[in-house]
Every structure is written in structure tokens, then in C-alpha cells.
Amino acid sequence: MKPSWIETDEERLHTLRPLVEGGRASVEEIIEYARIVQRLRLGQEKPPTGEEPAGKILAEGLRRFPDEPRLLRELAAHLRMRGDNSGSRRLLRKALRLCKERGEFDSVDSIAKELADDFFCDGCDALDAGDHIEAEGRFRRALRLYPLHADAWGHLGIIHESRGNWLEAGRCYWRGLQLGRIACHETELHDRWIAKVTRSPKEARTHYWGQLSTRPYLRAIYNWAQLLYQRKDLRGALVYAEESLLANANDNTGARYLVYSILRVLGKKSEMGKLARQYPGESLSHEADQLEIRCFGSPINKQQRRGKPN
């Protein structure tokens, strides 16, 4: 027995096919038709017969509507999924130019971010491979396309920090943090709208880290807090590390170790105990020791024992 979604898709496919093949389909119908064909090809062992591949459907649609940004973006996404990054970027650049000419600035921003995301991913690959020069070039290219790319700013800061340029690293981290906050605010507004429509109050709260749009903020705030920590601005670092925990109690970045180390140095034992109860089953003390060794060469909280009198 076929799943209900396959039956629904096949019925819709039957309705759309004559419109697309007869050249009477709208842009929205062409895109919907291509998506259904792709879903059915991926969701069934035996692909539907008599249907062109989704990429060919979109390419034929572009022959009818050669200057339609929505079709350009849809085909670009299809090519990217198949590993054709150069073809995808070529189509996105054309879509970007068309939207700029038409004053469709919301689309301009989203297309620019798509392109910037591609170059950002290239930069991350280069960074992982240890090629900091190539990574920096890719991150800067991403920022030329989309100056509001929080993650590109944050990763550019990582490169500057690795070179010992703390001032420039701090500038990049701070920029990424501020831009990440904007993205989180937009996400929270969207979640509240969803909660209002569905009448589900639980959906009003943004699930940090669970959503890709909030991760640049969490990465940037951790990098900024750790930079302050390494510069021995412990109270400043504590403010931002605690902000990270407040936003994302699951703490995927490790801000709790920064907080524990700082509280230990400041001698705030009751707050250390409260934090330990918040994260049971792990040794915050050990992790804080390891953090201090990485940042300062040795634990900074250990007090020297007084020698016994002769």
C-alpha cells in the first residue's frame, strides 16, 4: 500500500502534467511540478515513468521565463544538490542582478546570503585543511556579497586570533555577535507568529542551536567571551558566557566551562555549586582545568600550599 503522501503527490502530478507539457503552467506550477517529480524519484524504489527529471523541467521552464528569479533559484538549488556549484552560482548571480534591477530587495538579500553561504562553506573546508590564506579569501568574498553574514565574521576572527592579532579578532567576533543577535531576534518573532497561528504557546520560544539561524550567534558569543577570558577580562567574559547559557542551556559550545573557571577564580562557591547541579554527571572542575591549560598554559585557580614550618 502506498503512503498517503505519494498518492497525494501522484494526484497533483496528474493535474499539473498537461499544464506543464502544454506550456500553460505558471512559474509556481512549474516549480511545484519539478519538486513533486523530485520527491517521487527520491521516495520510491521505482521512479515515476514518463516524467522528465526535475532539472530538465526547470530548465525548460526557464526557456519560457528566461528572466524569472524564482526559477533561476530553484534550478540553482537543484544543481547544488547534484554537486554543480559553479552552475548554481552562475544562476544565482543572474537572479541577484535581476532582483536588484527590479528593486526586489528582500530577494536581493536572501540570494546574496545563498551565494555567501557557498563561499563560507568553501572557507570552512579550507580552514579545516589548514589553508588559512584560502579560507580568509573565501570568508572575505562571502562578506563582500553579504556583509551581514555573522558566521563569516566569526570565522574571520578565528583566523586573526590564530595569527595573534587579538584586536582584529575581537572586532570580527563582536561584529558576528551583533549580527547574530539580529538573526535571533528575527527567528524569535517568526516563532511567536507560528505560536499565534497554531495557538501553541510552547512554539513561541526559539530553540537555540536546534535552529541553524541561531548558531552563528552562539558561536560568536562564545568566541568573544573566550577572547575576553584569554585577555584576563574575567568579569567581562562572565557576562557573555552567562548570556550564552541563558539563551541555550544545552550549551553546545562549552560556555559553562568558562563560567565555572571564572566563578572559581572569583571564589563564588555557591554559584559554582548551582552550576554543577545544572550540569550533573560531568566534572566541571576537570574541564575548567583543561580550559585554563589551553588558554594560559596551566590552571590559574590553584593556590600554592604553604610549606610546613621547620
C-alpha positions in Angstrom: 0.0 0.0 0.0 1.4 3.4 -1.0 1.9 6.0 1.7 -0.7 8.8 1.6 1.8 11.5 0.6 2.7 9.5 -2.5 -0.9 9.2 -3.5 -1.4 12.9 -2.9 1.7 13.8 -5.0 0.6 11.5 -7.8 -2.8 13.1 -8.0 -1.3 16.6 -8.1 1.2 15.4 -10.7 -1.7 14.2 -12.9 -3.2 17.7 -12.7 -0.1 19.6 -13.4 1.4 17.4 -16.2 -0.8 18.7 -19.0 -0.3 22.3 -18.0 3.5 22.0 -17.9 3.7 19.9 -21.1 1.3 22.2 -22.9 3.2 25.3 -22.0 0.4 26.8 -20.0 1.8 26.4 -16.5 2.7 29.4 -14.3 6.1 29.8 -12.7 4.7 28.5 -9.4 3.2 25.4 -11.1 6.4 24.6 -12.9 8.3 24.7 -9.6 5.7 22.7 -7.8 5.7 20.1 -10.6 9.5 19.8 -10.5 9.5 19.4 -6.7 6.9 16.7 -6.8 8.8 14.8 -9.5 11.9 15.0 -7.4 10.2 13.8 -4.3 8.7 10.8 -6.0 12.0 9.9 -7.5 13.6 10.0 -4.1 10.7 8.4 -2.2 10.1 5.4 -4.4 12.3 2.4 -5.4 10.8 2.7 -8.9 10.8 6.3 -10.2 7.6 7.5 -12.0 7.6 6.7 -15.7 7.1 9.2 -18.4 8.4 12.2 -16.3 11.4 14.3 -17.2 14.0 14.8 -14.4 13.3 17.8 -12.2 16.4 19.7 -13.5 15.2 19.3 -17.1 11.7 20.5 -16.2 13.1 23.7 -14.6 15.5 24.3 -17.5 12.6 24.1 -19.9 10.6 26.4 -17.7 13.5 28.9 -17.9 13.2 28.8 -21.7 9.7 30.2 -21.3 10.5 32.5 -18.5 14.3 33.3 -19.0 14.3 36.2 -16.5 12.4 34.7 -13.7 14.5 34.7 -10.5 12.3 32.1 -8.8 13.1 29.6 -11.5 16.7 30.5 -11.5 17.0 30.0 -7.8 15.1 26.7 -7.9 17.4 25.3 -10.6 20.4 26.6 -8.7 19.3 24.7 -5.6 18.8 21.6 -7.8 22.3 21.9 -9.3 23.9 22.5 -5.9 22.3 19.3 -4.6 23.9 17.5 -7.5 27.3 19.0 -6.8 27.4 21.5 -9.6 28.4 24.5 -7.5 29.7 26.6 -10.5 26.4 26.2 -12.4 24.5 27.0 -9.2 26.4 30.2 -8.6 26.1 31.3 -12.2 22.3 31.1 -11.9 22.2 32.8 -8.5 24.3 35.7 -9.8 21.8 36.2 -12.7 18.9 36.1 -10.2 20.7 38.6 -8.0 21.2 41.0 -10.8 17.6 40.8 -12.0 16.2 41.4 -8.4 18.5 44.4 -8.0 17.2 45.9 -11.2 13.6 45.4 -10.1 14.1 46.7 -6.6 13.1 43.4 -5.0 15.4 44.0 -2.1 14.1 41.2 0.2 15.1 38.7 -2.6 18.4 40.5 -3.1 19.3 39.9 0.5 18.3 36.2 0.5 20.0 35.4 -2.8 23.2 37.2 -1.7 23.1 35.2 1.5 22.8 31.9 -0.5 25.8 32.8 -2.5 27.7 33.9 0.6 26.8 30.7 2.3 28.5 28.8 -0.5 31.7 30.7 -0.2 31.6 30.5 3.6 31.4 26.7 3.3 34.4 26.7 1.0 36.2 28.8 3.6 35.4 26.3 6.3 36.8 23.5 4.2 40.0 25.4 3.6 40.2 26.3 7.4 39.8 22.6 8.3 42.6 21.8 5.8 44.9 24.3 7.5 44.9 26.7 4.5 44.3 30.0 6.3 45.1 32.2 3.3 42.5 30.4 1.1 40.0 30.4 4.0 40.4 34.1 4.6 39.9 34.9 0.9 36.7 32.8 0.9 35.3 34.5 4.1 36.1 37.9 2.7 34.3 37.1 -0.6 31.3 35.9 1.4 31.3 39.3 3.2 31.6 41.3 0.0 28.4 39.5 -1.2 26.6 39.7 2.1 28.1 42.0 4.8 25.6 40.8 7.4 27.0 37.2 7.4 27.6 36.6 11.1 29.4 33.3 10.7 31.8 34.7 8.1 32.8 37.5 10.5 33.2 35.0 13.3 35.4 32.6 11.3 37.5 35.6 10.0 38.1 36.3 13.7 39.3 32.8 14.2 42.0 33.4 11.5 43.1 36.7 13.1 43.3 35.1 16.5 45.4 32.2 15.2 47.8 34.9 13.9 47.9 36.6 17.3 46.0 39.7 16.1 43.7 39.9 19.0 42.5 43.4 18.2 41.2 42.4 14.7 39.9 39.1 16.1 37.9 41.0 18.7 36.5 43.3 16.0 35.3 40.4 13.9 33.9 38.4 16.9 32.0 41.5 18.1 30.6 42.1 14.6 29.5 38.5 14.3 27.9 38.6 17.8 25.8 41.8 17.0 24.7 40.4 13.6 23.9 37.1 15.2 21.6 38.8 17.7 19.7 40.4 14.8 19.1 37.0 13.2 18.0 35.5 16.6 15.5 38.4 17.0 14.0 37.7 13.6 13.8 34.0 14.5 12.0 34.7 17.8 9.5 36.9 16.0 8.8 34.2 13.5 8.4 31.6 16.3 5.9 33.9 18.0 3.9 34.3 14.8 3.8 30.5 14.4 2.7 30.1 18.1 -0.1 32.7 17.5 -1.3 31.0 14.3 -1.2 27.5 15.8 -2.3 28.6 19.3 0.6 26.7 20.7 2.4 28.8 23.4 5.3 26.2 23.5 6.3 27.2 20.0 6.9 30.8 21.0 10.3 30.1 22.4 13.2 29.9 20.0 15.1 26.6 20.3 18.7 27.8 20.2 21.2 25.5 18.4 18.3 23.5 17.2 17.8 26.2 14.5 20.7 26.9 12.1 19.9 30.6 12.1 20.8 30.9 15.8 24.1 29.0 15.7 26.3 31.9 14.4 25.2 34.0 17.4 26.1 31.2 19.9 29.5 30.6 18.2 30.3 34.3 18.1 29.3 35.0 21.7 31.5 32.1 22.8 34.5 33.3 20.8 34.0 36.8 22.1 33.8 35.6 25.7 36.8 33.3 25.4 38.8 36.2 23.8 38.0 38.4 26.9 38.9 35.4 29.1 42.3 35.0 27.5 42.9 38.7 28.0 42.1 38.2 31.7 39.0 40.3 31.5 37.2 37.7 33.6 34.2 39.8 34.6 33.6 40.8 31.0 33.9 37.3 29.8 31.5 36.1 32.5 28.7 38.4 31.3 28.8 37.0 27.7 29.3 33.4 28.8 26.3 33.6 31.0 24.3 35.2 28.2 25.1 32.1 26.1 23.9 29.8 28.8 20.7 31.8 29.3 19.9 31.6 25.5 20.9 27.9 25.2 21.0 25.9 28.4 22.1 22.8 26.5 25.4 24.7 25.9 26.7 23.2 22.7 29.7 25.5 22.7 31.1 24.9 26.2 30.3 28.2 27.8 29.7 26.5 31.1 33.4 25.7 31.4 34.2 29.4 31.0 31.6 30.3 33.6 32.9 27.7 36.1 36.5 28.7 35.7 35.7 32.3 36.3 33.5 31.7 39.3 36.2 29.5 40.7 38.8 32.3 40.3 36.4 34.8 41.8 35.7 32.5 44.7 32.0 32.3 44.2 31.4 28.8 45.6 27.6 28.9 45.9 27.3 29.9 42.3 29.8 27.1 41.3 27.6 24.6 43.2 24.5 25.9 41.4 26.2 25.5 38.0 27.3 22.0 38.9 23.8 21.0 39.8 22.6 22.4 36.5 25.0 20.1 34.6 25.1 16.8 36.7 27.2 13.9 35.6 30.2 15.8 34.4 33.3 17.2 36.0 33.2 20.9 35.5 36.3 21.3 37.6 38.3 19.0 35.3 37.0 20.7 32.2 37.8 24.1 33.6 41.4 22.9 34.4 41.7 21.8 30.7 40.4 25.2 29.5 42.9 27.1 31.7 45.8 24.9 30.5 44.8 25.6 26.8 44.5 29.3 27.3 47.2 30.0 29.9 49.5 27.0 30.0 48.5 25.9 33.4 45.5 26.1 35.8 45.1 29.6 37.2 42.9 28.7 40.1 45.3 26.6 42.1 46.6 28.2 45.2 50.1 27.3 46.3 50.1 25.4 49.5 52.2 26.8 52.3 55.2 24.8 53.2 55.3 23.1 56.7 57.5 25.1 59.2 60.8 23.6 60.1 
